[in-house]
């Protein structure tokens, strides 16, 4: 199915070169990050709403920087893309975004009617000069960063601090995301926990203001735990946790939720926790790049994705949490087996005691100790250099074992994929 879809997209791309560009919408999104059935449905819906035909050319990327380079350096004329928070901020700073036109005529404005006020505030926190991202981006999916852990081997009390990474009883059972910004953003909150508690510095200041001294502090800590880490991973950590090769994984909530469901199917119990010192909230959002050719259809596409029923479908398909916060979405995801939590920040004052999965929808108390990551511009090189020094060139024995296991797993996966179709896509969000 995916291969057919890619071929069709390529054919559409070729057609776009010779067709009226006003009837082509070029969308650039993360891999496995949408209910693909909605693409054709949008084409029909758009013509119903506007009387104009449109065909989508749909392409995917795996890392933010690939997408950004194509637009910033290649001036690609994508109409809609879905970058992560700090990349949205960078694109805003580099004048690579167009404001999203919210005038949809007789069509309801689902963006303003559906987007959670919490996500809107997050967008307003991404700014440059007198511009903030709330007029240039619309949230799509969001989540937190924390510990995914195996309940059989790990007491959650040990994970109330990021310093669990230094706990000797977890040696060679820890997986860490291969993502410099994400790791720095958690560890700096541990290293600076006393200053945060005393009010000398805020989490937002730590994550938004480049500081070589802070980078050095995080580097020193990460070098101390290097012997504890079984592997730095972009995507295979979830599988290692499911197979009990790892006990702890510094991970994103969406990946954690996917792993928890996969593990439960084979009798392994995993859970997720955000340490007390603080963590990051992240989100991805739809934007219209500077070189877009079909801004009208782009705005309608973003509006269509914010329809509550479509937000639910996308969440169900990819396993992440929609940035929309309507009563329909709240009702859909309510789970009476869960303990009541306070989600007023996301769904409004009526949601002060609702039963939703706290991995997907963290309680207000968790959100209160979270902050957004920010773009550091040219100073981002400090993070890249630090991460290179931390990881070094020497792989552990466990890393080679994992690589071998992954190779065998790929062979088995090719065979298995011909006979088994997963009920839900694996979202591969590489930040």
SVG drawing of the C-alpha trace seen along z (x, -y; Angstrom):
<svg xmlns="http://www.w3.org/2000/svg" viewBox="-22 -44 58 59">
<polyline fill="none" stroke="black" stroke-width="0.4" points="0.0,0.0 2.8,-2.4 4.7,-1.7 1.7,-2.3 1.0,-5.5 4.6,-6.7 4.3,-5.9 1.0,-7.8 2.6,-10.7 5.5,-10.7 3.1,-10.7 1.3,-13.6 4.5,-15.5 5.3,-15.0 1.8,-16.2 2.2,-19.2 5.0,-20.4 2.6,-20.6 -0.7,-21.2 -2.4,-24.3 -0.6,-24.7 -3.8,-26.2 -5.3,-22.8 -2.3,-21.0 -1.7,-20.9 1.8,-19.8 1.9,-18.3 5.2,-17.4 4.7,-15.4 6.4,-13.0 6.4,-9.3 3.4,-7.4 1.9,-10.6 -1.6,-10.8 -4.7,-8.7 -4.0,-8.4 -7.6,-7.9 -8.2,-11.5 -6.1,-12.7 -8.6,-11.6 -11.5,-12.7 -10.0,-16.2 -9.9,-16.4 -13.7,-15.7 -14.4,-18.0 -12.4,-20.9 -14.3,-20.8 -17.6,-20.6 -16.7,-23.7 -15.1,-25.8 -16.3,-24.5 -12.7,-24.1 -10.9,-20.8 -7.6,-19.9 -5.2,-17.0 -2.7,-16.3 0.9,-15.5 1.9,-13.9 5.6,-13.3 7.2,-12.4 10.4,-13.1 12.1,-11.5 14.0,-14.4 13.2,-18.1 16.4,-19.2 15.7,-17.4 12.4,-19.3 14.0,-22.6 16.9,-22.3 14.6,-21.7 12.6,-24.9 15.4,-27.1 18.0,-26.2 16.1,-24.6 13.1,-27.0 10.8,-24.0 7.2,-25.1 5.5,-22.9 2.1,-24.3 1.8,-22.5 4.5,-21.0 4.5,-19.7 7.7,-20.8 8.4,-20.4 8.1,-23.3 11.7,-24.6 11.8,-24.3 8.6,-26.4 10.4,-29.0 13.4,-28.9 11.3,-29.2 9.5,-32.1 12.9,-33.8 14.2,-33.1 11.0,-34.6 10.1,-31.2 6.5,-31.2 3.3,-32.8 0.4,-33.7 -2.5,-31.2 -5.7,-32.8 -8.6,-32.0 -11.3,-33.2 -13.1,-30.1 -16.3,-31.8 -19.3,-29.6 -17.1,-26.8 -16.8,-26.5 -13.4,-27.6 -12.5,-24.3 -9.0,-25.7 -10.3,-28.3 -13.2,-26.1 -11.1,-23.0 -7.5,-23.8 -6.8,-23.5 -6.1,-26.9 -3.1,-25.2 -1.6,-24.6 -2.4,-28.1 -0.4,-29.4 2.5,-27.1 2.4,-28.7 2.5,-32.2 5.6,-31.2 7.4,-30.5 8.4,-34.0 10.8,-36.3 10.7,-40.1 7.0,-41.1 5.9,-38.0 4.7,-34.8 3.8,-31.5 0.1,-31.5 -0.7,-33.3 1.7,-31.1 1.2,-27.6 -1.6,-25.2 -0.8,-22.4 -1.2,-18.9 0.1,-16.4 1.8,-16.9 3.2,-15.1 5.8,-15.0 9.2,-13.5 9.9,-11.1 10.8,-7.6 9.3,-4.5 10.0,-1.6 9.4,2.1 7.3,2.4 8.8,5.8 12.3,4.5 11.9,0.8 10.2,-0.9 8.5,-4.1 9.8,-5.9 13.3,-5.5 12.2,-7.4 11.0,-10.5 14.4,-12.0 16.4,-12.1 19.3,-11.0 17.9,-7.5 20.1,-7.4 23.0,-7.2 21.6,-4.5 23.9,-1.5 21.1,1.1 20.0,0.0 23.4,0.4 23.3,1.6 19.5,1.6 19.0,-2.0 18.2,-3.4 18.5,-7.1 17.1,-8.9 19.8,-9.9 18.6,-13.5 20.9,-16.1 18.3,-18.9 15.8,-16.5 18.4,-15.0 19.9,-18.4 16.4,-19.8 15.7,-17.2 19.1,-16.9 19.6,-20.7 16.4,-20.7 17.9,-18.1 21.3,-19.9 19.6,-23.2 16.9,-21.8 17.9,-23.9 18.0,-27.1 14.5,-26.4 13.1,-25.6 14.5,-28.9 13.2,-31.0 16.7,-32.0 16.0,-30.7 12.9,-29.4 12.7,-26.3 11.8,-28.5 15.0,-30.5 17.1,-27.3 15.7,-26.0 15.5,-29.2 18.7,-31.1 21.9,-29.5 24.6,-29.1 27.9,-27.3 28.3,-26.9 25.0,-25.0 25.9,-22.8 29.2,-21.9 27.3,-20.9 25.0,-18.6 28.0,-17.2 29.7,-16.4 26.7,-14.6 26.1,-12.6 29.7,-11.5 29.2,-10.2 26.3,-8.0 27.8,-6.8 28.8,-3.5 25.2,-2.9 23.7,-3.3 23.0,-0.2 22.4,-2.3 21.5,-5.6 18.6,-5.1 16.4,-6.9 13.6,-4.3 14.6,-0.8 14.4,-1.6 10.7,-0.8 11.3,2.7 14.1,3.3 11.8,2.4 9.0,4.6 11.5,7.5 12.8,6.7 16.3,6.1 16.0,2.7 14.3,1.6 14.4,-2.1 14.1,-4.3 14.3,-8.1 11.5,-8.6 8.6,-10.6 5.1,-9.9 3.7,-8.9 6.5,-6.3 6.0,-5.1 2.3,-4.6 2.9,-2.6 5.5,-0.4 3.1,0.1 0.4,1.5 2.9,3.7 4.4,5.0 1.0,5.8 0.2,8.0 3.2,10.3 2.6,10.2 5.2,7.4 4.0,4.5 5.5,1.1 4.6,-2.2 5.6,-5.9 6.5,-8.7 7.7,-12.3 10.3,-13.0 9.7,-15.6 12.5,-18.0 10.6,-18.9 10.6,-17.9 9.6,-19.1 6.3,-19.4 6.7,-19.1 4.4,-19.5 4.3,-19.4 2.3,-21.8 1.0,-22.6 2.6,-25.6 2.5,-27.2 6.1,-27.9 7.2,-31.0 7.4,-29.5 4.0,-27.9 1.9,-28.2 -1.5,-27.2 -2.0,-28.9 -5.8,-28.8 -6.0,-25.0 -3.3,-24.8 -5.4,-26.7 -8.4,-24.6 -6.3,-21.4 -5.2,-22.6 -8.8,-23.5 -10.0,-20.0 -7.4,-18.3 -8.8,-20.2 -12.4,-18.8 -12.9,-16.8 -13.8,-13.6 -10.6,-13.9 -8.5,-14.7 -9.8,-11.6 -9.0,-9.5 -5.5,-10.8 -4.8,-10.1 -6.3,-6.6 -4.2,-5.8 -0.8,-7.0 -1.0,-6.7 -0.2,-10.3 -2.4,-13.0 -4.2,-15.6 -3.7,-19.2 -7.4,-19.7 -9.4,-19.8 -13.1,-19.6 -15.8,-17.9 -16.2,-15.3 -12.5,-14.4 -12.7,-14.3 -15.7,-12.0 -14.1,-9.7 -11.0,-9.1 -12.6,-8.9 -11.7,-5.6 -13.6,-4.7 -10.7,-2.4 -8.5,-5.5 -8.2,-7.6 -9.6,-11.1 -7.2,-13.8 -7.3,-17.6 -7.2,-18.5 -8.7,-22.0 -5.6,-23.4 -6.4,-21.4 -10.2,-20.9 -11.5,-23.8 -12.9,-24.3 -15.4,-21.4 -12.5,-18.9 -11.3,-19.3 -11.9,-15.6 -11.9,-13.4 -10.8,-9.9 -8.3,-9.8 -5.0,-8.0 -2.3,-10.2 0.4,-9.0 -1.5,-10.6 -3.1,-13.5 -0.8,-14.4 -2.4,-15.9 -2.1,-19.7 0.5,-19.0 2.8,-17.4 2.2,-20.2 3.1,-22.7 6.7,-21.4 7.2,-21.2 8.5,-23.7 8.9,-24.0 12.1,-23.5 13.3,-26.6 15.5,-27.2 19.1,-28.4 19.9,-29.5 23.6,-29.3 24.2,-28.4 22.6,-25.0 26.1,-23.9 26.9,-23.9 24.4,-21.0 25.6,-19.1 29.2,-19.3 28.4,-18.4 26.4,-15.3 29.2,-14.2 31.7,-14.3 29.3,-12.5 28.7,-9.6 32.2,-9.4 33.3,-6.8 33.3,-3.7 30.2,-1.6 29.5,0.7 29.3,4.5 25.6,4.2 25.3,1.8 26.8,4.4 24.4,7.0 21.5,4.7 22.7,4.0 22.9,7.8 19.5,8.3 18.1,5.5 19.5,7.1 17.9,10.4 14.7,8.6 14.6,6.9 14.9,10.2 12.1,11.6 10.1,8.5 10.2,8.7 8.8,12.2 6.2,11.4 5.0,8.2 3.8,10.4 1.5,12.3 0.6,9.8 -0.7,6.2 -0.5,4.1 -3.8,2.7 -2.1,-0.7 0.8,-2.4 4.1,-2.9 4.7,-6.6 8.3,-7.4 8.8,-10.9 12.5,-11.8 13.2,-15.1"/>
</svg>
